[in-house]
Structures are given as structure tokens and as C-alpha cells.
């Protein structure tokens, strides 16, 4: 784990490459000790229907949510959130200069009592490492 979801207003995709944003956030997340590479999943969800403040079309939002397994201390969670939001902020600063962005990031713990996980990627990575 973690699962990183980058939710954004549709006008973000109108002015920048959202896949490049996903790739940037994914690469940054991989640098954090919280993140095992075979478990990280990063995705974006654009929202075409939205309204921000008084409706100025330059307004945009990006809300990053990272869902992680339980047991991390507050410092670890905050450092991960800071890494993610700083990465998005730096990306938008150069790629979406015409937008006025409301940016947020939240780290949420997944309750393991209500989760089922079947990670075949992890099995494949482990098998490939055993062959090498």
C-alpha cells in the first residue's frame, strides 16, 4: 500500500498532462520509506462537473488522498502528506500557471477489518527477484 488518488477539477486536465502529474506523484511517493514499490498505486480522477467559490473559470482544485495501512506514527503520515502536496504544488507551479488552485492532501488509514487484498503484483515481483 499506499493508494494515492489525485482528484482534480476538469480544467486541470485542460491545461496540463495529468498522466505526467500522476507519474510525478508516483515517483515522489516511491522515495518515501512508507512506500514499498510493489504496493504503490497512483491514479487520477478528473471531475468535469464542479464549482469553486464564485465560479471563476480560473479556479481549480487538486485533492490528494493517500490511503495507507494502519500503524504509522503521526510524523511518518505528515511527512508523506507533505511530500505529496509539495510534489503536486511544484508540478502545477510550472504546468498550470493560468489556474488559481485550491490544493489539499490527506492521509487516511485503512481499517484492516474491512479490507480484502489480493496483490498478484507483489507475488510476481517476489518471484522475479527469486529468479535473479
C-alpha positions in Angstrom: 0.0 0.0 0.0 -0.5 3.1 -0.3 -3.2 4.0 -2.7 -2.8 7.6 -3.9 -5.8 9.3 -5.6 -5.4 12.7 -7.2 -8.8 14.1 -7.7 -8.9 17.3 -9.7 -11.3 19.7 -11.4 -11.6 19.2 -15.1 -9.8 22.5 -16.0 -6.6 21.0 -14.7 -6.6 18.4 -17.5 -7.4 21.2 -19.9 -4.0 22.9 -19.3 -1.6 20.1 -18.2 -0.8 16.5 -18.7 -2.5 14.6 -15.9 -0.6 11.4 -16.6 2.7 13.4 -16.1 1.2 14.6 -12.8 0.4 11.0 -11.8 3.9 9.9 -12.8 5.5 12.7 -10.8 3.5 12.0 -7.6 4.1 8.2 -8.0 7.9 8.8 -8.4 8.0 11.0 -5.3 5.9 8.6 -3.2 8.5 5.9 -4.1 11.2 7.9 -2.4 9.4 7.8 1.0 10.2 5.0 3.4 6.5 4.3 3.9 6.1 3.0 0.3 7.0 -0.5 -0.9 7.3 -0.2 -4.7 5.2 -3.3 -5.5 2.3 -2.0 -3.4 2.0 1.6 -4.6 -0.9 2.5 -6.8 -1.4 6.1 -8.0 -4.3 7.3 -10.1 -6.2 10.4 -11.0 -9.9 11.2 -11.1 -11.0 14.2 -13.0 -14.2 16.0 -12.2 -16.0 17.7 -15.1 -18.8 18.9 -13.0 -17.7 21.2 -10.2 -18.0 24.8 -9.0 -15.4 26.6 -6.9 -16.1 29.8 -4.9 -17.8 32.4 -7.2 -17.4 30.2 -10.3 -14.3 32.0 -11.8 -13.2 29.6 -14.5 -9.5 30.0 -13.5 -10.3 28.4 -10.1 -9.2 24.8 -9.9 -8.8 22.1 -7.2 -6.5 19.2 -6.7 -7.2 17.0 -3.7 -4.8 14.2 -3.0 -5.8 11.3 -0.7 -3.4 8.7 0.3 -4.9 5.6 1.9 -2.3 3.6 3.9 -2.2 0.6 6.2 -2.6 1.2 9.9 0.2 1.7 12.5 2.3 4.6 11.1 3.1 7.4 13.6 2.0 10.9 13.0 5.4 12.1 11.8 5.5 9.5 9.1 2.0 10.3 7.9 2.6 14.0 7.9 6.0 13.7 6.1 4.3 11.6 3.4 1.4 14.1 3.0 3.9 16.9 2.8 5.9 15.1 0.1 2.8 14.5 -1.9 1.4 18.0 -1.7 4.8 19.6 -2.3 5.2 17.5 -5.5 1.8 18.5 -6.8 2.4 22.1 -5.9 5.7 22.1 -7.8 4.2 20.4 -10.8 1.3 22.8 -11.0 3.5 25.8 -10.5 5.2 25.2 -13.8 2.4 23.3 -15.7 -0.8 25.1 -14.8 0.3 28.7 -14.3 -3.0 30.2 -15.5 -5.0 28.4 -12.8 -5.7 29.5 -9.3 -5.6 26.2 -7.4 -7.1 25.0 -4.1 -4.7 22.2 -3.1 -5.2 19.7 -0.3 -3.7 16.4 0.8 -5.0 13.9 3.4 -3.5 10.6 4.6 -6.1 8.1 5.8 -5.6 4.7 7.5 -7.4 1.7 6.1 -9.2 -0.4 8.7 -7.8 -3.9 8.1 -11.0 -5.4 9.5 -12.9 -4.2 6.5 -10.4 -4.8 3.7 -9.7 -7.7 1.4 -6.5 -7.5 -0.6 -5.2 -9.8 -3.4 -2.0 -8.4 -4.7 -0.8 -10.5 -7.6 1.8 -7.8 -8.5 3.6 -8.5 -5.2 3.7 -12.2 -6.0 5.1 -11.5 -9.4 7.8 -9.2 -8.0 8.8 -11.7 -5.4 9.0 -14.5 -7.9 11.1 -12.4 -10.3 13.5 -11.5 -7.5 13.9 -15.2 -6.6 14.8 -15.9 -10.3 17.5 -13.2 -10.4 
